[in-house]
Amino acid sequence: MPGLQNILLEFYNYFGELPFIGVTLILVGLVSFRAIPRSTDLATSSAAGLVGLIWGNSQRTLVINSTTNLPELGIMLVSLFGLGRLGGIATPLGSNLSNVYLIFIVSPIVLICKWILIKNPNHIKNLMLLAKLEKQLILWHVFMSLLMFFFASFTYLILTGNVQFIQHSGANTELDIMSLVIAIIVSLCGVIVFLIFESKLKKRRPELFEDIDDTNFEASWSRFFLGVIMLCLSCYILNDLFAVWTELFQNHFVEFSLFPTIHYFIGSLISSLPEMSVAVGNYERLSSPDLNTALGSASQSCMTNLLIAGLGSVIALVLSMNGLLRRI
C-alpha cells in the first residue's frame, strides 16, 4: 500500500474516527480550494497562450475549457496506474453532472451576488441583456451539455451496473471486458456528436471563438508543466484519501461500491471547480465571445470528460487483459 495511505491508516488507528474525519476533510479542502484551482489556472492560461501562437485564436476556447479537465484526467490516471482500480473513471463521468449545475446555475448566482455586494447593478442589467441577446447560444450549450451528460450516465451504468442516483446491491465490483469495450464505443460516439455540432456553430459564428479576451494568457511551457506537476501531486493525494475512506467505511455501505461513488460525486465536484472559476471570469467580461467561453466550461468540458472516460476505458482494457486491473 502506498506511503500516504499507510500514514492515514496509522493516524486513524491511533487517534480514532472523528479526528481522522476532521483531518482528512481539512486536507480535502486545501487540495480542492487551493492546490487544484491554482495549478489548473497555471496550466490553462499557459496552454491557451501556447495554442494561440501555434494553432491560432480559433482553437483557444476549446483548449481553455479542455485544460480545465486536467484534474479529471489526473485523478483517473492515478487511480488506474497508482491504485490499480477503475473507479477513478467515475470522476470525469460525474463531472458532466457537476458542470451542468456549477456553470449554468451556481456561477451566475455567485457573480450576481458579487455585483450586489459591490453595488454594481449595471453589470447585472448588462448580463441579463446579453443573456436575452444570446438566448439561442445559451440553449445550444445547455442542450449539448445535457446530451453529453446522457452519454456519461450511460457509460457509468455500463461500467458499474448502477444508475448513479439509485445505488443497489447488484452493482458491479469486478471488471468486465465487454463492458469496457461498450464504454469506449459510447464515449467515442458522444465526442463525435459534439464535434459535429460544434463545427457547425464555428462556421455559423466564428467570432465567438476568435475574439475572446486574452489578457491573462501567457505562452509558457515552464508554467504549463509546473501546473501539471502540481496537479498530479494533488490528484495523488485525493486518490489516496478516497482509497482509505473506501477501506475504512465500505462496510457501512454494503449495498454499493464506495470507491467509484466517492469519485462520481465528490471527486467530480472538486475537479469541476476550475471550470466554475473559468465560467465566472468569462461571464464577468460581458461579451458574446467570452459568454461562449463561459458556457463552454460546461459543454466543451463535458465532451472532454467523455473523451477522458473513453481513454480511461482503453487503458483499463489493456491493463485488465494483462492482469494488472481486476476491480472497480
PLY file of the C-alpha trace (Angstrom):
ply
format ascii 1.0
element vertex 328
property float x
property float y
property float z
element edge 327
property int vertex1
property int vertex2
end_header
0.00 0.00 0.00
1.38 3.49 -0.88
3.07 5.52 1.86
0.40 8.18 2.26
-2.30 5.56 2.71
-0.21 3.90 5.43
0.20 7.21 7.22
-3.54 7.90 7.06
-4.44 4.43 8.33
-1.95 4.70 11.19
-3.44 8.08 12.08
-6.91 6.51 12.12
-5.77 3.59 14.30
-4.03 5.89 16.78
-6.46 8.82 17.07
-9.79 7.26 16.13
-12.59 8.02 13.71
-13.61 11.61 14.49
-10.08 13.15 14.43
-9.38 11.18 11.24
-12.51 12.50 9.53
-11.71 16.07 10.63
-8.09 16.00 9.43
-8.90 14.35 6.10
-11.71 16.83 5.41
-9.28 19.70 6.06
-6.80 18.07 3.68
-9.50 17.66 1.03
-10.45 21.32 1.48
-6.87 22.51 0.98
-6.42 20.39 -2.13
-9.84 21.33 -3.52
-9.84 25.08 -2.96
-6.14 25.91 -3.11
-3.93 23.37 -4.87
-6.17 22.18 -7.73
-7.61 25.59 -8.76
-4.18 27.29 -8.69
-2.38 24.53 -10.58
-5.19 24.30 -13.15
-5.25 28.09 -13.68
-1.49 27.99 -14.24
-1.76 25.20 -16.81
-4.86 26.65 -18.50
-3.57 30.19 -19.04
-0.24 28.86 -20.33
-1.89 26.33 -22.66
-4.23 28.98 -24.10
-1.29 31.27 -24.82
0.72 28.49 -26.43
-2.17 27.34 -28.61
-2.82 30.91 -29.74
0.77 31.06 -31.00
0.84 27.61 -32.59
-2.67 26.93 -33.97
-4.37 30.32 -33.92
-7.06 32.03 -31.89
-9.99 29.90 -33.06
-8.79 26.91 -31.03
-8.26 28.75 -27.74
-11.81 28.36 -26.41
-11.66 24.58 -26.76
-8.18 24.43 -25.22
-9.14 26.67 -22.28
-12.13 24.52 -21.40
-10.38 21.22 -22.13
-7.37 22.13 -19.99
-9.65 22.69 -17.02
-10.31 18.94 -17.28
-6.75 18.12 -16.25
-7.91 17.34 -12.68
-10.35 14.74 -14.01
-7.61 13.21 -16.16
-5.10 13.24 -13.32
-7.45 11.68 -10.77
-8.43 8.95 -13.22
-4.85 8.11 -14.25
-3.61 7.96 -10.65
-6.49 5.62 -9.83
-5.66 3.35 -12.79
-1.88 3.25 -12.55
-1.28 4.12 -8.91
-4.04 2.09 -7.26
-4.87 -0.42 -9.99
-8.58 0.49 -9.82
-11.07 1.60 -12.46
-13.16 3.64 -10.01
-11.35 6.88 -10.82
-13.06 6.91 -14.21
-16.20 7.96 -12.35
-14.64 11.39 -11.78
-14.77 12.57 -15.43
-18.18 10.92 -15.85
-19.53 12.61 -12.72
-18.05 15.95 -13.73
-20.60 16.13 -16.53
-23.25 16.43 -13.84
-21.20 18.92 -11.79
-20.52 21.07 -14.85
-24.22 21.48 -15.57
-25.25 22.89 -12.21
-21.99 24.75 -11.47
-21.79 26.57 -14.81
-25.44 27.23 -15.63
-26.79 27.83 -12.11
-24.13 28.39 -9.44
-21.69 30.57 -11.43
-24.25 33.25 -12.47
-25.62 33.35 -8.92
-22.10 33.82 -7.49
-21.39 36.62 -9.96
-24.70 38.40 -9.34
-24.15 38.20 -5.57
-20.70 39.71 -6.07
-22.12 42.61 -8.07
-24.82 43.16 -5.45
-22.19 43.33 -2.70
-20.07 45.88 -4.59
-23.23 47.77 -5.57
-22.87 47.45 -9.32
-26.43 46.90 -10.62
-25.49 47.98 -14.15
-23.41 44.84 -14.60
-26.39 42.70 -13.59
-28.57 44.52 -16.11
-25.93 44.11 -18.84
-25.62 40.38 -18.11
-29.40 39.98 -18.42
-29.40 41.88 -21.71
-26.54 39.73 -23.01
-28.38 36.56 -21.99
-31.50 37.76 -23.81
-29.47 38.63 -26.90
-27.66 35.27 -26.92
-30.59 33.08 -25.90
-30.01 30.67 -28.79
-26.33 30.31 -27.90
-27.19 29.56 -24.27
-29.76 26.95 -25.31
-27.20 25.34 -27.62
-24.69 24.92 -24.79
-27.36 23.68 -22.35
-28.58 21.11 -24.88
-25.07 19.88 -25.69
-24.15 19.66 -22.00
-27.24 17.61 -21.20
-26.57 15.39 -24.22
-23.00 14.75 -23.02
-24.39 14.05 -19.53
-26.67 11.41 -21.07
-23.70 9.70 -22.76
-21.72 9.86 -19.49
-24.60 8.41 -17.46
-24.97 5.52 -19.90
-21.22 4.86 -19.72
-21.37 4.86 -15.90
-24.26 2.39 -15.99
-22.34 0.09 -18.33
-19.20 0.09 -16.18
-20.75 -0.16 -12.71
-24.19 -1.67 -13.22
-25.60 1.32 -11.34
-27.73 4.29 -12.20
-25.71 6.93 -10.37
-28.65 8.17 -8.28
-30.07 4.73 -7.45
-27.41 2.57 -5.78
-28.19 -1.12 -5.26
-26.53 -4.35 -4.25
-26.37 -5.60 -7.84
-23.64 -3.13 -8.76
-20.55 -4.49 -10.48
-17.42 -4.91 -8.36
-15.39 -6.90 -10.89
-14.23 -5.71 -14.29
-15.94 -6.99 -17.42
-14.07 -6.80 -20.73
-17.21 -6.37 -22.84
-18.41 -3.53 -20.61
-15.13 -1.71 -21.22
-15.46 -2.16 -24.98
-19.03 -0.81 -24.96
-17.96 2.11 -22.74
-15.24 3.01 -25.26
-17.75 2.99 -28.13
-20.35 5.06 -26.24
-17.76 7.65 -25.17
-16.37 7.95 -28.68
-19.86 8.38 -30.15
-20.57 11.21 -27.71
-17.35 13.02 -28.63
-18.04 12.69 -32.37
-21.59 14.01 -31.98
-20.32 17.05 -30.07
-17.58 17.86 -32.58
-20.07 17.69 -35.47
-22.43 20.13 -33.76
-19.60 22.43 -32.68
-18.13 22.60 -36.19
-21.48 23.89 -37.42
-21.52 26.56 -34.69
-17.97 27.63 -35.60
-18.93 28.03 -39.26
-22.04 29.99 -38.37
-20.41 32.28 -35.77
-16.59 32.16 -35.99
-16.23 35.40 -33.99
-17.35 33.58 -30.84
-14.13 31.56 -30.89
-11.70 34.15 -32.26
-12.46 37.35 -30.34
-12.12 36.17 -26.73
-10.25 38.26 -24.16
-6.63 37.04 -23.95
-5.35 39.42 -21.26
-4.37 36.64 -18.82
-2.86 34.23 -21.37
0.89 33.69 -21.14
2.59 31.34 -23.58
4.97 29.49 -21.25
5.96 25.83 -21.35
7.59 26.06 -17.90
4.42 27.42 -16.28
2.35 24.79 -18.05
4.48 21.89 -16.81
4.67 23.37 -13.30
0.88 23.46 -13.21
0.66 19.87 -14.46
3.16 18.61 -11.85
1.31 20.38 -9.02
-1.92 18.93 -10.33
-0.56 15.37 -10.43
0.53 15.66 -6.79
-2.93 16.94 -5.81
-4.61 14.06 -7.65
-2.33 11.55 -5.93
-3.35 12.90 -2.51
-7.07 12.83 -3.37
-6.96 9.27 -4.69
-5.17 8.02 -1.59
-7.76 9.73 0.59
-10.60 8.16 -1.41
-8.94 4.73 -1.22
-8.51 4.96 2.57
-12.10 6.15 3.05
-13.23 3.15 0.99
-11.16 0.69 3.03
-12.36 2.08 6.35
-16.02 2.75 5.58
-17.05 0.34 2.79
-18.64 -1.97 5.38
-21.10 0.79 6.25
-22.23 0.98 2.59
-22.51 -2.68 1.62
-25.28 -2.00 -0.91
-22.89 -0.33 -3.39
-19.22 0.10 -4.26
-17.99 3.13 -2.33
-14.84 3.94 -4.33
-16.48 4.87 -7.68
-19.34 6.57 -5.84
-16.92 8.87 -4.00
-15.25 9.66 -7.31
-18.57 10.32 -9.05
-19.99 12.77 -6.52
-17.03 14.17 -4.53
-14.12 13.80 -6.94
-16.17 15.23 -9.79
-17.28 18.25 -7.76
-13.71 19.01 -6.69
-12.34 18.59 -10.21
-15.08 20.85 -11.66
-14.17 23.88 -9.53
-11.65 25.12 -12.17
-14.42 25.10 -14.79
-16.55 27.20 -12.47
-13.67 29.64 -12.00
-13.27 30.00 -15.78
-17.02 30.45 -16.20
-17.32 33.20 -13.58
-14.35 35.09 -15.03
-15.75 34.96 -18.55
-19.35 35.77 -17.58
-17.93 38.88 -15.94
-16.48 40.23 -19.20
-19.98 40.71 -20.64
-19.21 39.99 -24.29
-20.61 37.33 -26.61
-17.26 35.56 -27.27
-16.47 35.43 -23.55
-20.01 34.28 -22.80
-19.41 31.46 -25.26
-16.19 30.57 -23.42
-18.04 30.61 -20.09
-20.81 28.35 -21.40
-18.20 26.12 -23.00
-16.93 25.45 -19.47
-19.92 23.13 -19.34
-20.44 21.82 -22.88
-16.83 21.56 -24.09
-15.67 20.26 -20.73
-18.44 17.63 -20.78
-17.22 16.47 -24.18
-13.63 16.36 -22.91
-14.77 14.35 -19.90
-16.28 11.78 -22.25
-13.02 11.65 -24.17
-11.11 11.17 -20.89
-13.50 8.39 -19.84
-13.02 6.71 -23.22
-9.24 6.94 -22.82
-9.55 5.51 -19.32
-11.61 2.61 -20.63
-8.96 1.87 -23.28
-6.22 1.90 -20.63
-8.34 -0.24 -18.31
-8.97 -2.72 -21.12
-5.24 -3.10 -21.79
-4.38 -3.36 -18.08
-7.14 -5.88 -17.35
-6.15 -8.08 -20.30
-2.66 -8.20 -18.80
-3.96 -8.97 -15.31
-3.00 -5.59 -13.87
-6.51 -4.31 -13.18
-9.16 -6.50 -11.59
-11.68 -4.36 -9.73
-13.68 -1.20 -9.91
0 1
1 2
2 3
3 4
4 5
5 6
6 7
7 8
8 9
9 10
10 11
11 12
12 13
13 14
14 15
15 16
16 17
17 18
18 19
19 20
20 21
21 22
22 23
23 24
24 25
25 26
26 27
27 28
28 29
29 30
30 31
31 32
32 33
33 34
34 35
35 36
36 37
37 38
38 39
39 40
40 41
41 42
42 43
43 44
44 45
45 46
46 47
47 48
48 49
49 50
50 51
51 52
52 53
53 54
54 55
55 56
56 57
57 58
58 59
59 60
60 61
61 62
62 63
63 64
64 65
65 66
66 67
67 68
68 69
69 70
70 71
71 72
72 73
73 74
74 75
75 76
76 77
77 78
78 79
79 80
80 81
81 82
82 83
83 84
84 85
85 86
86 87
87 88
88 89
89 90
90 91
91 92
92 93
93 94
94 95
95 96
96 97
97 98
98 99
99 100
100 101
101 102
102 103
103 104
104 105
105 106
106 107
107 108
108 109
109 110
110 111
111 112
112 113
113 114
114 115
115 116
116 117
117 118
118 119
119 120
120 121
121 122
122 123
123 124
124 125
125 126
126 127
127 128
128 129
129 130
130 131
131 132
132 133
133 134
134 135
135 136
136 137
137 138
138 139
139 140
140 141
141 142
142 143
143 144
144 145
145 146
146 147
147 148
148 149
149 150
150 151
151 152
152 153
153 154
154 155
155 156
156 157
157 158
158 159
159 160
160 161
161 162
162 163
163 164
164 165
165 166
166 167
167 168
168 169
169 170
170 171
171 172
172 173
173 174
174 175
175 176
176 177
177 178
178 179
179 180
180 181
181 182
182 183
183 184
184 185
185 186
186 187
187 188
188 189
189 190
190 191
191 192
192 193
193 194
194 195
195 196
196 197
197 198
198 199
199 200
200 201
201 202
202 203
203 204
204 205
205 206
206 207
207 208
208 209
209 210
210 211
211 212
212 213
213 214
214 215
215 216
216 217
217 218
218 219
219 220
220 221
221 222
222 223
223 224
224 225
225 226
226 227
227 228
228 229
229 230
230 231
231 232
232 233
233 234
234 235
235 236
236 237
237 238
238 239
239 240
240 241
241 242
242 243
243 244
244 245
245 246
246 247
247 248
248 249
249 250
250 251
251 252
252 253
253 254
254 255
255 256
256 257
257 258
258 259
259 260
260 261
261 262
262 263
263 264
264 265
265 266
266 267
267 268
268 269
269 270
270 271
271 272
272 273
273 274
274 275
275 276
276 277
277 278
278 279
279 280
280 281
281 282
282 283
283 284
284 285
285 286
286 287
287 288
288 289
289 290
290 291
291 292
292 293
293 294
294 295
295 296
296 297
297 298
298 299
299 300
300 301
301 302
302 303
303 304
304 305
305 306
306 307
307 308
308 309
309 310
310 311
311 312
312 313
313 314
314 315
315 316
316 317
317 318
318 319
319 320
320 321
321 322
322 323
323 324
324 325
325 326
326 327
